[in-house]
Each structure stands twice: as structure tokens, then as C-alpha cells.
Amino acid sequence: MGTSTHNRGQNGRTPLVPSWLEQPDNDIQIPPDGDADRFRVPRNEFTRYINSGGRDTSLGRRSISNYIKNSLGGSTNATHRLGAARKSSAKLIDFAGIYASGGVEAVEKYFSIDNLSNRTASNVFISLTNFICPDGGPQDEGIARDAYISAIEETPELAEIKFEDLTSDQFMIIVERTMANVICNRITNDIANKIIALPQDQNTTKSLISQIKDFVKGAVSDSVSHLNIKAGNLPQGDTLKIVDQVYKTSFDIMVSVGES
């Protein structure tokens, strides 16, 4: 679920969508404090899921469903809470669209970089990290950067594929895994920070993280499929809207599965 952004969890009085997540304007309003106890129920449910050693998978899913629906007030708020991570996801989708439409030459022209043809796909993705996910800034930028790097690490075959031989479908795997990791990192920081500290052994921790990641990845994959999003049919300029649709639909799917 991504651990480099791990902390003690959100203070309940943090606004549902903190003001710094969006671009400031001249008439910015300070949002009211959130309910101090709004994370309590899903955190308790998730802790019980951890204490079950991952055997009670329905409890883990229900805790995430309650977190999205009740703690955050639904999928729209949950999407906006991702803040700058949404923009990083949009940049990654822009990247995928440029590659799908014009190949290596289009990417080289767009980024003003030469000689990408003979480099491995993983090398190219890593070299563009600072463009996709700028370093520093608020926590959500750290979440986005960790999610992107983790997606590359989770796709070791990229080290064996030349960038010019990468298919659009393989590119979309990185997009989906990055977006899933963003959600997992947000969940970890809000309600699931004990997933690292409570288990008695490392294997249980790995199993718990794997279960949650699979749950989120499945929702993101279903969302992309439902919205018919492919690297070859991405309209330039609308990628942030597309990203928000994917995240919102993913959250809706997790709520529905968690309640069933």
C-alpha cells in the first residue's frame, strides 16, 4: 500500500478536503473543521481486520467502504481529497496518450529528450519522475511520487523491454497501478496506519497489504474498463477530468463491494 508516506494518521479535525489541496484563489474560504470522530469507526474496523490476520476480508473491505461513504462523505469528496496526486495522474495519462499517438518520437519532442529508443522502459519512466510527480510540497505530492515509483517497481518486466517496444496496453498497466497505489497510500494514512505496526510477523503484514492492494487494483481496473479508457483514445486537455472519473468510479466500486 506504499509505506514511504506512513504517519500516525489524520487528525479528525482536519477538513474533509483541506484548502491547500486545490489551487488558491482571491476569495478562498477556510473550510470548517471535520468531525473529530469521523475516522473512528473505519479505523476500528480496519484494526479488527488486521487483528484477524487478514482472514476477515469482508471486514477490511467494509472499513474502506465506510471510510469513503461516511468519513469522507462519498466518492466525489474522496477524489478531491487526493489533491495534487490527481494532477500527477493526469500528467501520466497525458504521457500515455502522447506515446500511443506518436510513439517514441512524439515523447522525445514533448519532453525535449533524445535517444529514448534504446533505453529500457523502466529507465525512461524513472527518468521522467520529476515531471510526472514533482518532489516536495504537501503530503499528497509525496503520496503521488511514492505511488508512481512503486508502480514501476511492481512491474519488473519493464527492465527487460525497450521503451520503443512498449505497447499501449503495457503503458496503461503503469497508469492503473499508479492510481491504485495513490488510493492505497491515502487509505493507509487515513485509517490503516496500524497495518505496519500491529501484525506479529512480516509475512502477515505483507499478506494484509497484498489483500488491500488487490482490492483497490481490482476497483481501478474495473473503473478503467467501465469508462472504456485506453491510451489510444485519450483526448488531450481533458485528462484531469478523466482521472477524476476513474478515481470517483473506483471509490464507488469499493463502496458497493464493501457493502455487499
N, C-alpha and C positions, 0 to 999 in steps of 0.2 A: 504493500500500500504506500510505499515511499516513507523513508524514515528521516531524511535529512532535514525536514521541516518540523520534526516532532517537538512538541512542547507540552506544558501541563494542561492544555485545553483552554477553551474560550471562557472568559468571564461571562456569566449570564447576562450582565447588564450591557454588554457590547451590543450596539444597534444591530437589528437583523441584517441590514445592508449598510455597513459603515460608510460615511460620506466620502472617505478617501478612495473607495473602490471605483468611483466614476470621475470623469474629468470635472474639475471645479468650474463654476460659472459665477457671474457677478451677483446673483441673487440666491446663493446657496443657503439651504435650510439645514439646520442641525437636526438630524433625526432623533426622535425620543429614545430613551433607554429601552432595551428589550426587557422582557420578563426575566427576572433574575433566576427563575427556576425552569426556564423553558427547555434546557438541555437535560434536566434531571431524569425524566422518565426514559428517554432513549439511552442515556449513559448507563442507567441502572440495568436496563435490558441487555445492553451490549456487554456489561461486566458479567452478567449471569451467563451469557453466551460464551464468553471467554472461560469462565469457571467450569463450563460443561466440557471444555477441551475441544470445542467445535462440533460436538455431537448434536447439539440442538440447533441445527442450521436455521430452522424456522424462526427461532428467537433472534438470531443475528439479523436476518432479513427484516423482521418486524421492527427491530430497533432502528434500522436505517429508514424504513418506511415512515415511522413515527417522527424521526428527525426531520425528514423532508416535509411531510404533511403538516405536522403540528408545531415543531420547534421553529421551522423557517417559514411556515405559512404557505407552503406549496412549491411547485416546480419553478414558477417564474422567479420567486424570491431566491430559491436555491441557485438558479442560474446566475442571477445578478450578484449573488454573494461571491461568485468565483472571481469577480473583478478583473484585474489585468490578465489573469490566466485565459480569459475569453479572447482577448486580443492576440495573445501568443498563439492560441489555437487557430485563429483566423489567419495569421501570418503563415502558419504551417499549411493550411488548406490552400492559401494563395500559391505557395511553393509547389504543392502537388498539382494544382491546375496549370501552372506555367510549364512544369515538366511534361504533363500529359499532352499539352497542346503543341509544344515546340521542342521537346527533348533537351538534350544537354546544351545545345547552342542557345536556346532561349534562356536557360538558367544562367549560363555564363554571361549573357548580355544583361540580364536583370540584376545580377549581383556584382557585375563588373569583375568577374573572376575568370581566369584562363585555365586551360588544361585539366578539366574535370573528368574527361573521358577515361583516362587510365587510372583514376583513383577509385578505391572501393566505395561502395555506397555508405558504409558506416563512417568512413573518413570524411566524406562530404557532409553528411548530416552533422557530425561533431563540429566540423569547421564553421558551420553556419549557426551554431548555438546562440551566439551573442545577437544575431539578427532575429532569430525566432523568439528567443527568451532572454531579454536584456538582464544582466546581473544587477543585483542590488535592489533597493526600493522596498516597498511594503511586502508583507508576508506572502500575498498571493502571487507576486512575481517569483519568489523563491519556490513556491509550490509548482508553478508552471515550468521552471527550469529543471527541477528535480524530476517532474513527470516526463519531460522530453528526453532527458538523459537516460532515465530508467527504461523508457520505451526502446531506445537504441540498444541498451544492454540486454533487454529481453528478446532481442531479435539478432542472435549471434550470426545468423546466415548472411547478414549484411556485410560482414567482414570478408566473405568469400565471393561477393557479387560486385562486378564493376558497376559504377554508377550509371554508365550508359546502357547497361543491360537490365536495369531495374524496370520491372513492369509497373503499370499504374496501380494494379491490384496490390502489389507488394508495398508501394508507397502508401496506399490507404491503410495498410496494417499499422504502419508507424503512426498515422493520424489517429486511428481508433485507439491504439494502446496509449498514446499520449493523453488523449481526452479522458480515457478511463482512469489513468493514473492521477490526473488532476482531481477527479471526483474522489478517488480513494484517499488522496492526501488531505482533501478538505474534510472528509469524514473522520480521518484519523485525528486531525487537530481539534475537531469539534466534539466528538463523542467517543472516539475509540483509542485515545492515547494510552490506555492501560493494556492494549494488545501487546505491547513490548515488555511491560514490567510484570504483569501478573502470571503468565504461564511459567510452570516449574522447569520446563526444558525448552531448548531451542527448536526442537522438532515440532513441538506443539505450536510455538509461535509461527513457524514457517507455514504450518498447515492452516492456521487461522487466517493468516494474511493471504494465502493462496485461495481459500474459500471466498473471502470477501472480494478479492480481485476478480475471480472468475464470475461472481455475481454481477459486479459492476461492468466488466468487459462484455458479458452477455447482453446487458441492457444497452450499452453503447452500440454494439454490433447490430442488435435488433433495431435500434433507432436509425442508424445509417441505412439499413436495408429498407425500413419502412418509408423513409424520406427519399429513397432512391438517389442517394448521394454517391457520385462516382467522380474520380479525378478528372475524367474527360468531359463532364457536364457542369463544371463549376463556373458560374458567371462572375467575372471579375467585378469587384466593388460591392458585392453582396455577401462576402464571406463571413462577416461578423453576424449577419442575420442568420446565415446557415448554421454557424457554430451555436448560436443561441437556440435554434430549433433542435439541434442534435442534443444539446445538454438538457433542454426542457423535456424533450420526449424521453430521454434516458431516465430522468428523475421520475417522470410519470410511470414509466415501466416498473421501476423499482418500488414505487408506492403500491402499484397494483399487485405485483408479485408478493410483496411483504404482507399485504392484507389478505391474500388468498390462502 
